[in-house]
C-alpha cells in the first residue's frame, strides 16, 4: 500500500478552490452516487466509473449529466486528467485497482472526506448518528426544515418516493452519519470526516461486528468528533453508551448545547399515545409542556421525531410553526412500508436487522394494526445478524410475533471472532416458546411457508436489508394486491 498521494482532510480543504475535475471510482455505491452529485452541485466537474450500472442509482446519475465510464476504460493515463480521485469503500486495499490509483500520481481520498472538505465545510451540518433510526430521522429532519420554509441540503441513505437521495441546499445540511468504514485507507467511521456542527445520537449499541470488536470501539469513533463540535448535541438517554459519552463531554465547552431525550427524560417525549394513523405526545421546553400531533406511528418513530423537534426548538423556530410542521411526515421506503396484500395478509417491508430494531418495529406494527396476528419473516443477512452474537436476543425479539419464518443466509459471517448464527436452533427455541417457527433456505420453501402461515386478519412483516432469498425480486411482488 502506497499512501504518498493520499490527501489529508486539512490539505483538501486548503486546496478545494484549486480542484476542478473530480473522478469517482465505483460511483454506483449507495453513498458514492449521492456524494458525486453533491460535489457536482457544489461546482466541480465530476466524472465516474463502475463495473455495472443498475437502477435506481444508474437512473439517478444519468439525470445529473455526470459522464459515466466502465472500469475497463479507466487506466493510469486516463486518471491523470483529474485533480482528485474519490475511491469507493467497495474497493479492497488488496485490489489491482487500488495499486493503479495509488501510483497514477493524482491525489486521492474517500467519499466522506471529499464530501466533508468540498461540500460541507461551510454548511450548518446536522449529523444523524446511531445504531438505529438514522435514515428515518434524517428524512424526518429534512421534511421538517422544508415545512419551516428552509431549503435544506441532505443525504439520505434510503429510497424516498419522488425525491432524489441527495441535494445541496442552502444553510442547513442533514446527513445520515453512520459508523462504517470510509475506505480501505480511511479505516474510520464516515461521520468523522463530515465536518459535523451538530449531532443527534438516536441510539448506540453493538453492531458492525465485522469492523468493531466491542461497543467501546464504536464509542471511540464518537470521541474523535464530539470535542470539536460547535453547536447542538441531542442524545437518546436510553442507551448506556450514549450516556457514557454525555457524562464525559457535557459542560466541557461553552459553545455546545446538550439535550437528552427518551424514556425517563424530563424533556420527553411525554404522554405518548400512538394510534393506527398517527401519534400524540408532548415535549417539555423551557418549563412548558408543548403538545404535538403527527402522522408517525410507533414509539421509536415518536422518539426519532422528538429528537428533530428538540433541535428545531433549540434553533429558535417558533413553537406553533414546529407543531404545524410535525403534523404530516412521510416515511422512507422499506421502513414499515405497506407493499400490498397477499391472500389474507397485509404485507409490510422493513429494514430491521438488529434485535432492538426488530422489537421496536413489532411494537409499531402492533400499535398500527391492533387485533391482527403478525407473521414475521426474518433474513439475518448483515455481518452482525449472521453471527451468533445476538442468538438469544433474536429469539426474544422475534418471539413477540405470532409466527416466525427465518430465511437462512447462504454466506458465513465475517464478524470478528464470531461464529455463525444457528438459525435452526433459533427456530427451535421460538417454537418452544409456543410460537410456530420455520427455517427455510430457498425461495420455494419460503413461499410454501408463507402460504402455510396465511391467515385472515394477519400481517406479513418481512425484515431484511436485502432481497429476502429473492422474495422482492420474484413473482410474489406481482401477486400483491393494492
N, C-alpha and C positions, 0 to 999 in steps of 0.2 A: 504494500500500500504506500503510495507516494502522495502526500498531502501538501506538497510545496505550493500548489496552485489553489488550495482551499482558501477562500477569502473569509476573513473573520467578520463577525457582525458589525463591529465598530468600523472596520475598513469599508465594508459595503455601504454603510450609512454615509460615511465621509465621501465616497465616490459615486453616490447614486445619481448625481447630476451629470456625471461623465458617461454613464452607461446608457447606451441607446438600443442595442439589439440583444434580446434575451432568448435563449433556447431552452425549452422544457423537454428533458429526456424522460420518456414514459409519461406523456402528458395526459393519458386517459385515466389516471388514477382518480379516486374519489376526492382527494384533496388537491392533486396536481392540476386537474382541469379547471376547477373554480379559481385556484390561485393564479393560473396563467391568464385567465380572463381579467382578474382584478389588476394584475400587473399591466396588462394591455390598456385597461381603462385608466390607469394612472399615467398613461402617456408613452409607454415603451413599445418598441417594435418587437412583438412576440411571435415566435415560431415554435413548433413542437413535433415530436415523433413518438410513435409507439409501434408495437408489433401487430396490433389489430385495433380496429375502431368499431365499437358496438354502441347502440343506443342504450340509455338516453344520453350518455356523455358525448358520444360522437355527434349526435344531432345538436346538442347544446354548443359544442365547439364550432361546428360548421356555421352556425348562425352568427358567430362573432367575427368571422373573417380571418381567423388565425390560420396561416399556412401550415398544413399538416403533411408529414412525411412518414414513410415506413422506416423501420430501424435499419434495414439493409441499405438504405440510401445515405445513412449517417457514417461518415468517415472522418479521420482526423483533419483532413483538409477542409471538409465541409464545416466542421465545428469552428475553425479558425476565423470565420466571418463574424462570429458573435463576440460580444463584450462580456457575457456571463452565461454560464450553463447551470441550469437548475436540475438537480438529479432527484428522481423519484425514489421513495423509500422501498419500492419493489426491486430496486437494483441491488444485487448482492455485492458485498465487498470482494468476493472471490471471482466475480464475473469478468470476462474479457472486456465488456463494455466499460467497466469501472477503470480498468487499466488504460483504455483508449482515452477516456475523459480526463483522467489524471495527467496524461502525458501530452495532451494536444496543446498545452501552453495557454489555455484560456482559464480565467478564474471560474471556480465552480462553488456551488453551495446547495443546501437543501431548500425545499419549497417553504417551510416555516421561516427560515432565515431570510429568504428573498421577500416573502410577504411582509415580515416584520420591518425589514430595512427599507424596501422600496415603496410600500403602500401604507403601513400602519404607524410609522414613527410619529407622524403629526396628527393622528386621529385620537379621539377620546375612546379608547378601545375597552370594551366590556367583555372580559373573558368568562365564558360559562364552562366551568370545570366540574369534575366529579365522576364517580363510578357510574351513576345512573342519571338519566334525565337531561343530558347535555343538549341533544338535538332538539328535544321538545322545548326546553327552556329558552334556547337560542331563538327558536321560531316565535315563541310567546313574546319575548322582549322586542323582537323586530316588529311584530304586528302592533304592539302597544305604542312604540315610538312613532310608527306611521300614523296611528289613530290620534296621536297627540300633535300631529302637524309637522313632525320631523321627516327628514329624508335619510334614514339610517343606512349605512353600509352593513353588509352581513356576509357571513359564510356559514351555511348550514350543512351539516353532514348527512343530509337525507333528501328524499324526493318530495317536493311540495307541488301539489296540483296548481298549474297556472302561474308558476313563479320560478325564476332561474335560481340555481343554488348559491349564487354569489352576486353581489352588487357593491360598487364602490361607495356610493352615498356621499354625505356631507360630514357633519361634525361627529356624530356617533358611529361607531363600528362595533357590531356584536358578532363574536366569533366563538364557535364551538372549540373548546380548548382541551384536547384530550392528552392523556399521559403517554401515548405510544411513541416509539422511537421516531426521530425525524429523518434519518438517513443512516447508511452504514458508517459514515464518518461523523455523524452527529448522533451519538447514542444517548440522547437526552429527550425528554418529553417535548412535544411540539410547542406547548404553551410557553416554554421558557424562551422562545425566540419571537413571540408575537408582540413584544413591546406593550404588554398589558398595562393599563392605568387603573382598571377596576376588576374585581373578581367576584363572581358568585360561585360558591362551592356547594353544590346540591347534595353531595354525599361523598364519603371517602372510606372505602374498604378494599380488601384484597381482590385484585383482578389482574389480568395480563400476566398470567403465570409463566408465559414464555419469555418475558422480559424482566420481571421483578421476582426476586426470591422471597420477599416479605412485604407487608403493608408499610413497614418502616422505610423501605427503599422508595416507595411511592411518595411518602411524606417528604423525603429528602428533595424530590423534584420541586415540591411547593416551597420548600425552604430557600430555594435558589431565587425565587421571584418575589415572594411576599415582602421582604425588606425594602425592595426598590419601588414598590407600587406607591402611587401618589394620590390616591383618591379613596374610593369606597370598596370595602370588603364585606360581603354578606355570606355568612356560613350557616349551614344546617347543623344545629347543635345535637341532633340525634346520633351523630357518628363520633365515636371516641377519637379517631384520628383527626377529624376536623377540630375538635375541641382541644386536642394537644397543640395544634398549630395556633389556635386562637389564644390559648394561655401563654404561649411562647412569644407572641408578637403584639398582642393587644396593648395599646397605650405606649408603645415604644417610639412612635413617630407622630408628630403633631399634624402632619398633612394626610393622615389616614383616618377615615371614618369607619368604625366597625359596627356591624349589626348581627345579631343572632336571631334565627327563626327556627320553627319546628315544634314538635310536640313538647310541651312543658315550657316553651319560651314565653316571656312576657309579651312579646310583640305579636305572637300568633304563628299560624292562623288560629283564631279563636272561634268557638261555637260553630264548627264546621257541620254543615248539612249538605249531603250530596244526593242528587236525585237522578232519574233516568236521563234527563236532558240538561242538567246543569248543577251548580252548587251555590251555596250561600255561606259566607264566613265573614270574619272581621279581623282587622289589624289594629293593634294599639300603637298610635302615632302621636308623639308629643303629648301623652297623657289622655288622649281622646280615642275612644274605640270607633273606628271607621268601618261601616258595613260595606260589603261588596257582594255583587251577584255576578255570576259568569256562566258561560256555556260549558266550561270544562267539567269533566266528571271524574270522581275518584280522589281519594286523599292525596296521592302522590302528585296528581296534576294541580290540586289546590296548593300544595307545597311549592311546586315549581313556579306557579303563577305568583304566589306570595313573595318569593324572592325578587321577582321582577318589579312588583308593586313597591316594595321597600326601596329599591334602587331609584325608581322614578320619583317617589316622595322625597328621597334624600337629594335628588337633583333639583327640587324646587317646583316641580309641576303641581298645578292646583289639584286639590283633593277631588273636587267634583269632576274634573276632566279625566283624572285617572280612573275614577269609578265608572265613568261612561266608557272609557277605552276598554275596560275589562269585560264588558258585557258579552261581546261576541268574539270568541277566539278560536281560530282554526287549528287543526292538528296536522302533524307531519304524516305522510303515508307510512304504513307499517307500524303505526303506534295506535293500537286499538282501532284499527281500520276495518269497518264492516265491508266485506267484499261481496256479500250477497247471501243467498240461501241455497243450501244443498239438501235436497229432500226435505226433512223436517227440521233442519238445524240452521240457525243463523251462523254464518262463517265470519270469524274475526281473525285478522292477521296482525301479529305483534312481534316486535324485535327482541323481546326479553330473553336473556340467556344467562342470567345470574340469579341465584336463589332469591335474593331480596327483590329483584325486579319482577320475578315470577309472582311472588307473594303480593306485591302492591298491584300488579296487573290483574290478578284474580280478584282482589278486593274491589277494584274499579269495575270489573265485569259484573260482579255480584250486585254492586250498587246500581249499575245501569240496567241490568236485566234481572230484576227481582223475580224470584219464584221459578227461574229456569235452571235446569241442570247444566253443568259445564263439563264438556268432554275436551280435555287438553291434549294436544299433540306437542311434544317437546323434542326438538332436534338439538342435542348438545354438540355444537359444531365449532365454537371458538376454542382456542388452545386451553383456556381455563376450564370451560364447560366439558371438554373431552377428558379432563383429568379427574382423578379421584379426590381432589382437594375438597370438593363440596358434595361428596357422596351422600352423607347424612342430611345435609341441608336441602339438597334437591328432593330427597324423599319427603321431607316435611313440608316443603313449599308446594310440591305437586299434589300431595295428598289432600290439599284444600279443594281439589277438583272432585267431581263425582265419578269420572272415569278418566283413565290416562293411557295414551299411546306414546311410546318412546321410539323415535326414529334413530336407529343406531348409525353413528358416523363410521365411515369406512376407512378413516385415516387415524393413526395413533396421535396421541397428544404430543405437543412439543414443550409442555410445561417443564420448567427447570426442576430436575429431580422428582418428576411426577410420574405416577402410574396412570394407566387408562381408567376412565370411569367404567365401573362394572354395571352396564345397563341392564343385564339380565337380573342381577341382584337387586337393582333399583326397582324394576318392575315387580319382582317377587315381594319385596318389602312393602311396596304400596298395596299390593294385593292383600298382604297380611294385615294391613290397616283397614281392610274392609272396602277398599276402592278397586273395582275391576281395572286391571292394568295389563297391557300387552307390549311386547318389544318386537319391532319389525326392522328389517334391514333392506327391503326393496320397496319400490313404489307400488308394485302389485299387492304386496302384503299390507301396505299402509292403506290402500284403497279398500281392501277387504275388511280391515279393522274399523275403518270409518263407517262402512255400511253396517257392520255388526253392531256398532255402538249408536247408530242412528236412533233417535227417539224424539217424539213430539215434545215441543216446548223445551228445547235444549239449545245450547250454544256450542259450536265447534271452535275452540280457540287454538290457533296454530302459532306456536312460539318457535321462531327460527330466525337467525340473521343471515340465512342463505335461501335455498330453494326448497328445503324440507323433502329430501330424497327426490327432488324433481317435481313435487306436487304443484308448485306455482308455474311450472313450465308445461304441465300436462293438460289433457282434455278436461280435467277437473275444473279448470277456470272457465271453460266454455259451458260447463254444465251448471254453473251458478246462475241463480235467478235473482233479478233485482227486487 
